[in-house]
Amino acid sequence: MASERSATAQQHPGAAAARPTTTTSISGGLWPFASFIVCTRNRVQALAACIRSIETACLARAAVTSELVVVDNGSTDGTPDELVRIAAASPVAITLVAEPRPGLAAARNAGMARARGRILVFVDDDCEVDGGYLGDLERHYADGERRVIRGGRVELGDTSDLPFTIKRSSVAARLSRDVHPGGFVLGCNMTMHRDVAALVGPFDERFGAGAPLQSAEDTDYLVRAFQLDIPVEYVPDMTVYHHHGRKAREAIEKLHRSYSLGNGGLCLKHLFKAPWLLRHFCWTVRSACGESLGGARFDPELQLSHWPIVSMNLLGAVRFVRLALTNSTRPQELRQIDQTAPKLR
């Protein structure tokens, strides 16, 4: 996030031909208010729509200086060439980064290393931001509060997709130990002041899509912030629209299992510092037993069961132990990012 970047994150091939990024302006003293960080892999069409929505939101709030950092996490579908074309024509300053190490967490770390804004905004490549997003963002951070992680509403981008990986609550709330952090703030719409990022550090690269634990890199971040007494807040605006494309229940079940796998590793990782996570696992076991006796399912609308959560939580815990025993807990690249984080200003 400081002037240094991840050891293996690289300037995107061809980026020199693109529109100049905010790096030049920053050397002259101009720091953007917001950095949108979008990580992508082989979703070139969805990515183009995501970028267009961010451009529209930025133009709608032209008085707010913003930038876009796009991290290509090893795409093979023409994404690099398309990104260069988009950046060259964009009205918004775009920084292109290539991160060859697989995994969403690694890509997010590379994006944070290049982001220059005071507020970091994480948006997934299959999402589109609302046209009023920047106005909402500016209002929520207008009081100068820095020590908070804040996430907004996530709606379906396509009403024919099944209602999963969304957050529609109309009530603002703050995370407490009585609520499982998974899904409280979704990683596809998560914001924080760069000072918070400096305190919490990089994303844990064992978690997240493309990593051994498949998910929960965002939830792990929330737990680590919560342990530092940094509030985690959901607000019912700052809306993004999620085009996840899953229309079959089987696809939702697969994702449901992936989330549960990551949460199992998360529970074991924080067993001693956040033992309240274990309480949520026990509650899930109790609910699963009740379900077998005719009780409610985890998601009655989608007919998702509690039992896959239990089994995948246990598998995730085992996998976390295996990663620790094989010395995969702190890759060299992750340690180097840790060392740069305190240099944030």
Secondary structure, DSSP 4 states (H G I P E B T S, - for coil): --SS--TT-EEPTTGGGSPP-HHHHHHTT---SEEEEEEESS-HHHHHHHHHHHHHHHHHTTTS-EEEEEEE-S--SSHHHHHHHHHHH-SSEEEEEE--S-SHHHHHHHHHHH---SEEEEE-TTEEE-TTHHHHHHHHTTT---S-EEE--EEESSTTS-S-S-B---S-EE--TTS-STTTS-TTEEEEEHHHHHHH-S--TTSSTTSTT-S-HHHHHHHHHHHTT--EEE-S-S-EEE-----SHHHHHHHHHHHHHHHHHHHHHTTTT-THHHHHHHHHHHHHHHHHTT---SBTTTTB-SHHHHHHHHHHHHHHHHHHHTT-SS-HHHHHHHHHGGG--
